[in-house]
Amino acid sequence: MKVFWLAACAVTVPFGTTAVLAEPLTFDTALRLAAEAPSVLGRDAGIAAARSSAIAADQLPDPTIGLELKDFPVTGPDAGRLNRDNFTMTSIGVSQQFTNPAKRHARAAMAAAGVTIAEADKLIELRAVRLETALAWIDLYYGQKRLALLQSLDAGLDDLQTTVSARLASGSARPSQALEPAQLRAQVADRRAGLVADLARAKTKLIRFTGDKDVLTAGEPPLPVIDEAGLRSSLAAVPMLRARDAATLSADAQAQLARADKHPDWTVNASYGRREPNYGDLVTVGVTIDLPLFAKRRQNPKIAAALSEADRTRFDREAAEREWAAALEADLADHAMHHQRLENARKTLAPLARQRAMLDRESYAAGKTDLGAALLATLSVAEAEVDLLNREAEVARDAIRINITYAGTTDGL
């Protein structure tokens, strides 16, 4: 039993050690792992299925074989008996249907369109997974920075508490003022609790898409650079519009198949019949041809419907491209606005908040202002710093979302 327990430990310890020593994720590593998410691999299986189906799309049907016992008497003097005076015959026959080439080519075109649709579906899913992963990484990265900022604020409150204690000992502060730093610390704790919840949500998303159970960010996010001209020029190749193109190809193949119904199919039959030796054996050969008559009420309405459906897909494609172009311009405008707000916070709002807090703390230490003003100034610095991080994260999220969503390349980043 002891040997078995030691062997079990030897097997289980390495797995536990691997989980503990999991390395933090860089942005590029997270996107690479996201490309292997189960939903993306499922789309790969769909592409393989579509390609396999396309192989058989334009093939002829399988031949059929028939076995018959013909003219066996069931009434009369020979009922139920085989003799050489009746015409009972056993036969074996083979038939092969020949689908007209136009119909086979149309089916092949539909199968090819199905492959294109499956490939576009994979690109759409891959881009959605990459986008969710990238945004979750950004949220976790800036969430960790916000958490570090709150921890530094706690250290500043400790210094302020020391000053309050000294003033209380000298009698220059009211006893109730000793509670104000604790109240501010409680407010910071509330913000920390909300931030921890945000971090947990971001980690959950990263775990979902990357499979990494111990998620921490490493490295820096990509620079928030957007090639506006490049995005506009390649907009027609985004996966969603490529899926629309594939739908148009499928509709055209449906129209081609409807036209092919006007061309007849035919079937070749051959059979060999064996009778009594006195009568000899028989061979039968025949051809069966479809007659696509009454096209005005049968084939023509189907053709018109298929052509109208193809026109609909083209109009939908054009409308979708206009919609995506408008969405791109709107997102670029929002990104420019967010970038301006970031610069305003970085150059004006945050420096002013730091300067005011320093002045108020110096005034409080010199006894020229009350504790409440010093605390509010300290809190305003924290709020300005957090707001600056929020605006940085907003600009980073904008750039990542725009680059991934609207790029005509396979990955987007």
C-alpha positions, 0 to 999 in steps of 0.5 A: 500500500505504501509503494502504491501511495508513493507511486500515485504521488509521483504521478500527480505532483508534476501536474499540480506543479505545472498548474502553479507555475503557469506563465502569465499571458502576453497579448500575442500569446492570448490571441494565438491560444484563442485561435485554437478555441473549441468553437474555432476548431468546430468551424474547421470540422465544418469546412472539412465536412463541406469539402468532403460533400463537394467531392460527390456533388457532381457525380452520377448516381449509383447504378441499380441492379434488379432481379425478376421472376417474370410470367410465373403462372398462378392460375390455370392448369400450370398454376404454381408449376414450372414446365417447359411449355410456359413462358416463365423467365428469370432476369437480371438487369442493370440500370444507370441514370445519367444526370444532364451535365448542366444539372451536375455543374450546378450542383458542383457550384452549390457545393463549392459555394457551401465550402466558401460559406463554411470558410467565411463562417470560420473567419467570422467565429475566429474574429469574434473569439480573437476580439473577445480575447483581446478585449478581455486581456486589455480589461485585465491589464488595466484592471491590474493597474487600477488595483495597484493604484488603489494600493498606493492610495492606501499607503498615502492614507497611512501617511495622512493618518500619521499627520492626523494623529500628531495633530490630535496629540497636539490638540490642534485637531478635533477628535472626530477628524481621526475617523475621516481617513478611515471613512475614506479607506472604506470608500477605497475598499468599496472601489477595490471590491468592484475592481476585483469583480471586474478582474474576475470577469475578465479572467473568466473570459480569458480562461474560456477562450485560451484554456489557461487556468491561471491567467495573468497578463504580461508585457504591454498592449499593442500600440493604439495605431489605426490605419484608417485608409487601409481599413477603408480600402479593405473593408469589402474583404471583412469576413461578414461581407465575404459570407454575403458574397458566398451567399450570392454564389449559392443563390446563383448556383440555385438559379443555375440548377433551376435552369438545368431542370429544362434539360432532360435526364436519361436512364440506360437499362439492360437486362438478361432473361433466362427461359426454358432451354426450348425457347432460348434466352433474351436480352433487353436494352432500353433508354428512358428520357425525362420530358420537361414539358409544360415549362411555363408552369413548372420550370420557368416559375422556379427559374424566376424565383431563383433569379429573384432570390439571387438579386435579393442577396446582391442587394443585401450585400450592397446594403451590408457593405454600406452599413459596415462603412458607416459603422467604421466611420462612426467608430473612427469618430468615437476613437478620435474623441476618446483619444482627445479625452485621453490627452486632456486627462493626461496633460491637464486633469491628472496633473492639476489634481496632483498639484492641488492635492499636494498643496492641500496636504501642505496646507493641512500640515501647516494648519491652514486648512481642515482635514476634510479638504485634504482628504477630498484632494487625496481622493480627487487624485485617485479619481483622476488617476483611475479616470486616466487609466480608464481613458487609456483602456478606452482608447486601447479597446477602440483600436483593438476592436476597430483593427480586428473588426474592420480589417480585411486580412484573416486575423485583423491584428 
